Amino acid sequence: MKRSHRIVCAALVGASLIHSASAGTDGFQAPFYRGSFESQYAGWERFSVATNNGVGNFPDLPGSTANARITQFEPNAFLLGSGNIYNIFQKSEFSLAYSGTQEVGLVNLQIRTGGFELDYASVGIGYNVGGTAVFLPATRVELDRQSAGPGGVFVSSGWQWDLSGLGLNSFSVSFKAAEGSLSMDSVTIDTLSKAQTALVPEPGTWALLGVGSVGLLVLGWRRR
């Protein structure tokens, strides 16, 4: 995309997002283990810190129990009135740091953005093995897509990992914008301990969640 055209698109998307409400957690799905024994949850819908201040953003959604925080590192980002983190020209870079007392099994991450989209290949869990950094990606599932004005969309995406066997009780999740004019809207993360994950015969997957949703729609149609 030519720079002049990208600047015009960014300005249009920015104006649209600045004057529109946050899209919240549209499309997000609670994993089957949320609220169960040895599970943790954290959610963000209104951010308070746009750039790295050494502290980051702690969860603000009700029910959050996990020790987690989100930091955005690109210095030109700022907060919108909706509480979104927005960067009109530069590519925002995020890290979600998580730590707990239990060894982690399942991890479920959901992110909603407005404007331009994430670089989906950048999304992954990072941890260290013997001093060597490891990056673990996962398959993205699109959960929702809505128009956000000229050139922009609100998109909800989900990822799931099984970290059983890695011996981790802390990790970080990294993700970054594919272009400028990304508005970080909402994030949730759920974890289930390794011990409880081992008790689940077939851990829930996004595919199974999709099948369940289709089944409910069919059932509702038949009842009409």
Phi, psi and omega in degrees: 000131178297147185301318182298319180292322180293324179295317179297314179299317180298318180295318179295314179296317180300315179299319180297315184288322181298326183260006178246158179283157174298143180278357175068222183248037179304130178088346180294147179232128177290125177296158187300337186263000181300129179087356181275173182301133179061032171251155177228149182218143172215141181219144179233128176232333174231115180273154181241347182229120185274328184231169186295115176243012181085354181242309180086193184252120175273157183302145179237349181284141179303143179091356180293130181234343187283149172276095186210153176208153180244133178237138175248131192257342183285124192289346184269003180285158177211169182267137170274168178297336179283351184091005177282151171269124186232145180220109192288325184241325186267164181269111179295147179232128187239152171222132175251112180265130181233139172213146180209178181267341182260146173294131189274139171253269182280143174227132178235122181241135175228135183226136173240129179235160173236165181078227173283167191260173174290157164279098189295336176289345181276350185278122179188163177268135178245140176203172183244138174235110180058036180085359179258128179286135179239136177244123185242102179282176176210161179287130179276142172239126178279128185256333183194148177212125180222151179294141177233039179093185185302119174079002184228160179218155164265126182230131172254133181228155179226149177222151177220138178233153167242108184265007180305135179094350180268348178069034184256134166241003174212151180194175174230150174246126179252148175198148182215164181285147173280331180216172169293176180064032168269134178248114179280114189263299186212151179216140168227149173222135177235141174228152173231137183299157177301318182299317181285328176299322181294339181274351180271117183305312179223097183309139181301143178237166178297328178297316180294323177298320179296317178299318179298320180296317179298318179300319179294322179295317179296317180298318179296322179294319182293334183279351181289000000 
